[in-house]
Structure formats: structure tokens, C-alpha cells
Amino acid sequence: MQSILIVEDDITYGMMLKTWLSKKGFQVTTAGSVAHAQKVLKEEQVDLILSDLRLPDKDGIDLLGWLAAEELHTPFIMMTGYADIQSAVQAMKLGASDYVAKPVNPDELLKKIYEALNKPATISQTDTDMQNTAKNAVSTTSPKVPAATSKKKESQREESLTDSSGDYFEGESEAAKQLHNYIRLVAPTSMSVLINGASGTGKEYVAHRIHRLSKRADCPFLAIDCGSIPKELAASEFFGHVKGAFTGALTDKTGAFVEAHGGTIFLDEIGNLGYEVQVQLLRALQERKVRPVGSTQEISVDIRLITATNENLEQAIEKGTFREDLYHRINEFTLRMPTLKERREDILSFARFFLKQANLELDKQLIGFDAQATKVLLEYHWPGNLRQMKNVIRRATLLAQGSYITLNELNELNETTVPTPSMALYNEENEKHQILGALKQTGNNKSRAALLLGIDRKTLYNKLKLYNIDL
């Protein structure tokens, strides 16, 4: 029996992959960090490594470098939701067998595993085992696929409250009713919309909803996470490039603005864009024309822009890191996303909604939550908002043994320290101090530190890099 080591800090996703690959006849071990993976590799014989790129202590590139230094030639497949040319090239140069985007397509992943192990592939057209485990997974992409396209597919899968079949929940709280009233008012217009809100409140869902209620609903919707695009590649992602425009530009590439022609572009974490790209973006919005990197030809585009941020852009304008003219261009109408604790009346309804999704995804038939679990759900502070709740319910559904989710499956909610108001990242000038304080309080546990700070892990990783905090 051949063995696979899964290096993945998302416990639920790692367990899903382990369960599925075990059914395929592999012996599977999991590790949640580079350090843990190194320990396993020193103690056990492993035939293949399936590793995430972003990990709590280091990243998959570091693990590849360590393997090379140790002269371990174990086949290595890199997984990431942060697909970009640079990391792909670096991974392949260091000896990675392949490079795929998360969430993975089961048939394609199994094929790549067999290829890396030099084993004949016998794969069905539709692998029902993995589809039941990760029903909404999207196609595996190669390093050449635009990050914008990968983000679009991922957003379609991870849209927390899907409305493709009318299966969505807006909420009954006053905050929810006001939000969705504003959505219905602004959607049919051509106004640009800025969505303000904390991480995990459903900003991308709202952007989808605006698009689907707009006159552009039959045209493309393209979502781009500005926080995950390297600054030097942002212009290429937005406007495309021609072959040879820069190192790694092996073919012509269609940019997001051209790909979304007639439809809607959603730029998440827009505050992360570099100043030069802000200038180019403003020009594209004003003139409705784009010029691919390395080209002399302009292309006319017709898009509606929706942006989102969890940062204070007005403070960024004062600091000189965000253009005021661009701010006014993207901010014709502002939507504020309420936090989950501001819509307590909706907590149990959202929990039941996410349980329904998890039952379908994981092929389970749980009925609901017992009395103690219900009490914890209502009393918990939910710093990660809807995204955190979805992940918590998904994990609990996977672990539950009976017909109901109990307190045993929600132990992470009991273990997490309730954050004090001073821990939330309200003041940008004190962010580094607050982050260091949260890390100290949690013993450098990044996941718990992110909860204390009221942000998700991805945002924390970006801020660690921004402030050069090396752990």
C-alpha cells in the first residue's frame, strides 16, 4: 500500500482528503505544519507529499527546499488557492512534481497522484466518493491559469449563501433586512459599490447577489482577491499581457477586465493594491479602455465594478497609500456588512443553513443541534463571522457520530478565549503591537491569534508579511 503525507493546516479539508484517499487504497498521514511534516518524513517512509502552499509556520516552498537539502526525492504536489506564476515556477524548479489550485477536482488530482507515482490511472469520469466529500470542488488549474479565473471558480464554490437555485438565507434581523433592502435598491443601477465589513461577513456573497439582481446578470461575474496577487502581477491580472512582456509571460493572457466584458468585476481587499496599479485602475474606469502589459493596443471594456475592504480607506488616503480620486470613483454607493454578533437573531438560522450544506457535501444526515450545542452557538462571540461559522459547522458535521451535533463537536468554541475590545484591529497605527500581543497571548498560534484580532488567517498572514513579523 503506497503512502501519502497531506500537509494542510485546514483540519477539515485535510480530513476530507484523507478519508477520500484512504478509500482509494492509500495509507494517509496528515501534518498541519512544515515542522510536523519534517518530523513525519524523518520517522516514516512516504511515497508522495500533497502539500498546501500557505502553512502556519513556513510554506510549501520551504518544505520543498528542506527535502532538497535532505536529499529526499519524494514526489511532491503543491496545492494552493493562491495560484500565481512566481510560486509555480519556484515550486517546479525546486522539484515539485505538479502544482494544482484548491479546491481540487477529484479526477484530476487522482490522475496527477498516479502520474507522480508512475502508477497506471484508472479513474472514472465522475468520482462519486470525492464528490460526496467535496461536492462543490472546482477544476484543477495549472500555473498558467489566471489567478482571477481561479478566484472566480473558487468564489462560485465557496459562496456561503448560494442563490443559484433560490437556496439562500438573507436573515430576519433588522441589520440583515436593511442590508438586503439596500442591495435590491442598488443592484439594478450602474453605480459602483463599495462593500465595507469585517472578514467573513459575506462581502463576496453580497457582490454576487448584486450582480444577479442587476441588468448584467447574464454576463460574467469575476472575483479577484487583491490581497493574494503579487504587486508586480496585478496589472497583468487586471488588463492582461502579451507574450514576452515580462519573465514568465510565456503566452498572451486575457485580463480580467476583458474577460468580464459586459458583466461585473468584484475586487476584494482593494486596499492592498499598489499605488501604480491604482493609477491604471482609475484610468481604465474613467476611459473604459485597457492596455495589456507590453502591448500598444487599447481594448474597450464595459464592466460594473464592485469592491470590498475590511480596512479604513479614508485613513489610507490620509497616509498617502490610497488615491482619493479612485476612492470616490469606486464609492458611488456604500454597503456596510453587519457582523454576526450584530445579527444574533439569525445565528441559529445560519447554523441550520450551514448544516444543510454540510450534510449534502459530506453525505451525512444530521438532524440539528442538541440543547448544549445550541446554547454555545448563541453565546459565542463569532469573531470570524459567517465564514468561521460555516467552517465550524462543517467540521462538526464531519465529526458527529449521532443524529445531532453536540458540545463535543464544538469544543473549539469553548477553548477559544473571548477577545477583549482592545484586541480588534481598529487602529492601523497600533496594528503591529496588537498582532504581537495576540500572538504572545496564544503562544504564537496564528489561527487563534486571528480569532482574537477579528480577522481570518489569510489576512493575518498578509499583515505578518507587511510588518516583517518573523516567527
Secondary structure, DSSP 8 states (H G I E B T S, - for coil): --EEEEE-S-HHHHHHHHHHHHHTT-EEEEESSHHHHHHHHHHS--SEEEEESB-SSSBHHHHHHHHHHTT----EEEEESS--HHHHHHHHHTT-SEEEESS--HHHHHHHHHHHTT------SS-HHHHHHSTT------TTS-HHHHHHHHHHHH-TT--TTS-----SSHHHHHHHHHHHHHTTS---EEEE--TTS-HHHHHHHHHHTSTTTTS-EEEEEGGGS-GGGHHHHHHEE-TTSSTT--S-EE-HHHHTTTSEEEEETGGGS-HHHHHHHHHHHHHSEE--BT-S--EE---EEEEEESS-HHHHHHHTSS-HHHHHHH-SEEEE---GGGGGGGHHHHHHHHHHHHHHHHT----EE-HHHHHHHHH---TTHHHHHHHHHHHHHHH--SSEE-GGGGHHHHHS----GGGS---GGGHHHHHHHHHHHTTT-HHHHHHHHTS-HHHHHHHHHHTT---
